[in-house]
Amino acid sequence: MAAAGFAAVALFSGFDNLFLLAGVPGLGFFLPRFILKRMIKDRQHRIRIGLPDALDLTVICVEAGLALDQALMRVGQDLHHAHSDLSDEFHLVNLEMRAGKPRAEALRNLVDRTGVDDIRSLVGTLIQTDRFGTSVAQALRVHSDSLRTERRQRAEEQAAKTTIKMVPPLVIFVLPSIIFVTIGPAIIELIRQLGPVSGGR
């Protein structure tokens, strides 16, 4: 995009405008990175939102008698329409395990692909459960409850931040209007009263 921007500037405006020759390629260089980071954050947010529901379904599947691999595959199929990103990640995990990778390595690859802290803590819980032979369903249930608590705390934190975020729009847009409405008539009346006096002088 930087090369395309430089070519477009050179084609349409020539080499006379140095500001365009430097600015448009610079914008073309940094814009894809910005867009990509925004897309990554949106995808991570969608995965983070769908993870508690996926854990609840996984607990149900494990308690119904399915193994963890089969439970992940079934949950990935059931969440295809509601949380497609998380469903695709579970599908990739199953494909890697079918290809012969150990479960721990496939789960660590899931963490590397997503970059979500909740996924990292879930994978750590699953690896420890598999290593020590504890109950998978109980570990998943406890982890799901903790994720829901963390999500509620994030929502409360975002709600608390809205008060601070509302201050600049209020100061910039609302406060001048209030000042103009309240003080404006008095200033107009003052000008009307002082006008003849100053004119007479």
C-alpha positions as CSV (number, residue, x, y, z in Angstrom):
1,M,0.0,0.0,0.0
2,A,2.9,2.3,0.6
3,A,4.2,1.7,-2.9
4,A,0.7,2.1,-4.4
5,G,0.3,5.4,-2.5
6,F,3.7,6.6,-3.8
7,A,2.8,5.6,-7.3
8,A,-0.6,7.3,-7.1
9,V,0.9,10.6,-5.8
10,A,3.6,10.5,-8.5
11,L,1.0,9.8,-11.2
12,F,-1.6,12.4,-10.3
13,S,0.5,15.3,-8.7
14,G,4.0,14.6,-9.8
15,F,7.1,15.0,-7.6
16,D,6.6,18.6,-6.6
17,N,4.6,18.1,-3.5
18,L,7.0,16.6,-0.9
19,F,4.3,16.5,1.8
20,L,2.1,14.2,-0.3
21,L,5.1,12.1,-1.4
22,A,6.0,11.4,2.2
23,G,2.5,11.4,3.8
24,V,0.5,9.1,1.5
25,P,3.1,6.3,1.5
26,G,3.5,6.6,5.2
27,L,-0.2,6.3,5.7
28,G,-0.2,3.3,3.3
29,F,2.5,1.7,5.4
30,F,0.9,2.1,8.8
31,L,-2.8,1.8,7.9
32,P,-2.8,-2.0,7.3
33,R,-1.0,-2.6,10.6
34,F,-3.7,-0.5,12.4
35,I,-6.5,-2.3,10.6
36,L,-5.0,-5.7,11.4
37,K,-4.5,-4.9,15.1
38,R,-8.1,-3.8,15.2
39,M,-9.3,-7.0,13.6
40,I,-7.2,-9.0,16.1
41,K,-8.7,-7.2,19.1
42,D,-12.2,-7.7,17.8
43,R,-11.6,-11.5,17.2
44,Q,-10.1,-11.9,20.7
45,H,-13.1,-10.1,22.1
46,R,-15.5,-12.4,20.3
47,I,-13.6,-15.5,21.6
48,R,-13.5,-14.1,25.1
49,I,-17.3,-13.6,25.0
50,G,-18.0,-17.1,23.8
51,L,-15.7,-19.0,26.1
52,P,-18.0,-19.3,29.2
53,D,-20.8,-20.8,27.0
54,A,-18.3,-23.2,25.4
55,L,-17.1,-24.3,28.9
56,D,-20.6,-24.9,30.0
57,L,-21.3,-27.1,27.0
58,T,-18.0,-28.9,27.5
59,V,-18.9,-29.7,31.1
60,I,-22.2,-31.1,30.0
61,C,-20.5,-33.2,27.3
62,V,-17.9,-34.5,29.7
63,E,-20.5,-35.4,32.4
64,A,-22.5,-37.2,29.7
65,G,-19.6,-39.5,29.2
66,L,-17.6,-38.1,26.3
67,A,-13.9,-37.8,26.3
68,L,-12.3,-34.3,26.3
69,D,-11.4,-34.6,22.6
70,Q,-14.9,-35.6,21.6
71,A,-16.4,-32.9,23.8
72,L,-14.3,-30.2,22.2
73,M,-15.3,-31.5,18.8
74,R,-19.0,-31.5,19.7
75,V,-18.9,-28.1,21.3
76,G,-17.1,-26.7,18.2
77,Q,-20.0,-28.1,16.1
78,D,-22.7,-26.7,18.3
79,L,-21.1,-23.2,18.5
80,H,-20.6,-22.8,14.8
81,H,-23.4,-20.3,14.4
82,A,-23.3,-18.5,17.8
83,H,-19.5,-18.2,18.2
84,S,-17.9,-19.1,14.9
85,D,-14.3,-17.9,15.8
86,L,-14.2,-20.2,18.9
87,S,-15.7,-23.0,16.9
88,D,-13.0,-22.8,14.3
89,E,-10.3,-22.8,16.9
90,F,-11.8,-26.0,18.5
91,H,-12.0,-27.5,15.1
92,L,-8.3,-26.8,14.5
93,V,-7.4,-28.3,17.9
94,N,-9.2,-31.5,16.9
95,L,-7.5,-31.6,13.5
96,E,-4.1,-31.3,15.2
97,M,-4.9,-34.1,17.6
98,R,-6.1,-36.3,14.8
99,A,-2.9,-35.6,13.0
100,G,-0.9,-37.1,15.9
101,K,0.0,-34.1,18.0
102,P,-0.2,-34.6,21.8
103,R,-3.2,-32.9,23.4
104,A,-0.9,-30.5,25.4
105,E,0.9,-29.3,22.3
106,A,-2.4,-28.8,20.4
107,L,-3.8,-26.8,23.3
108,R,-0.6,-24.7,23.5
109,N,-1.0,-24.0,19.8
110,L,-4.5,-22.8,20.6
111,V,-3.1,-20.3,23.0
112,D,-0.5,-19.1,20.5
113,R,-3.1,-18.6,17.8
114,T,-5.7,-16.7,19.9
115,G,-3.5,-14.8,22.3
116,V,-6.4,-14.6,24.8
117,D,-5.6,-14.7,28.5
118,D,-8.7,-16.7,29.3
119,I,-7.7,-19.3,26.8
120,R,-4.3,-19.5,28.3
121,S,-5.6,-20.1,31.8
122,L,-8.1,-22.7,30.5
123,V,-5.3,-24.5,28.7
124,G,-3.2,-24.5,31.9
125,T,-6.1,-25.9,33.8
126,L,-6.7,-28.7,31.3
127,I,-3.0,-29.6,31.1
128,Q,-2.7,-29.8,34.9
129,T,-5.9,-31.8,35.0
130,D,-4.6,-34.3,32.4
131,R,-1.2,-34.5,34.2
132,F,-2.6,-35.2,37.7
133,G,-5.6,-37.2,36.7
134,T,-8.2,-35.0,38.5
135,S,-11.8,-34.5,37.4
136,V,-12.1,-32.6,34.1
137,A,-15.7,-31.7,34.6
138,Q,-15.1,-30.2,38.1
139,A,-12.1,-28.2,36.9
140,L,-14.0,-26.9,33.9
141,R,-17.0,-25.9,36.1
142,V,-14.8,-24.0,38.5
143,H,-13.0,-22.3,35.6
144,S,-16.3,-21.4,34.0
145,D,-17.5,-19.8,37.2
146,S,-14.3,-17.8,37.5
147,L,-14.5,-16.6,33.9
148,R,-18.1,-15.4,34.4
149,T,-16.9,-13.5,37.5
150,E,-14.1,-11.9,35.6
151,R,-16.5,-11.0,32.7
152,R,-18.8,-9.3,35.2
153,Q,-15.9,-7.5,36.8
154,R,-14.8,-6.3,33.3
155,A,-18.3,-5.0,32.6
156,E,-18.4,-3.1,35.9
157,E,-15.0,-1.6,35.2
158,Q,-16.1,-0.5,31.7
159,A,-19.3,1.0,33.3
160,A,-17.2,2.9,35.8
161,K,-15.0,4.3,33.0
162,T,-18.0,5.7,31.1
163,T,-18.3,8.5,33.7
164,I,-14.8,9.7,32.9
165,K,-15.2,9.3,29.2
166,M,-18.4,11.4,29.3
167,V,-16.5,14.5,30.7
168,P,-14.8,15.7,27.4
169,P,-18.0,15.5,25.3
170,L,-19.9,17.4,28.0
171,V,-17.2,20.1,28.3
172,I,-16.8,20.5,24.5
173,F,-20.4,20.2,23.3
174,V,-22.9,20.7,26.2
175,L,-21.2,23.2,28.4
176,P,-20.8,25.9,25.7
177,S,-24.5,25.6,24.8
178,I,-25.6,25.9,28.5
179,I,-23.4,29.0,28.9
180,F,-24.7,30.5,25.7
181,V,-28.4,29.9,26.7
182,T,-28.0,31.1,30.3
183,I,-25.7,34.0,29.9
184,G,-26.5,35.0,26.3
185,P,-29.8,36.9,27.0
186,A,-28.2,38.8,29.8
187,I,-25.3,39.9,27.6
188,I,-27.7,40.9,24.8
189,E,-29.7,42.9,27.2
190,L,-26.6,44.5,28.6
191,I,-25.5,45.5,25.1
192,R,-28.9,47.0,24.4
193,Q,-28.8,49.0,27.7
194,L,-25.2,50.2,27.2
195,G,-25.5,50.9,23.5
196,P,-27.4,54.2,23.7
197,V,-25.1,55.4,26.5
198,S,-21.9,54.7,24.5
199,G,-23.5,56.1,21.4
200,G,-24.4,59.3,23.2
201,R,-20.9,59.8,24.4
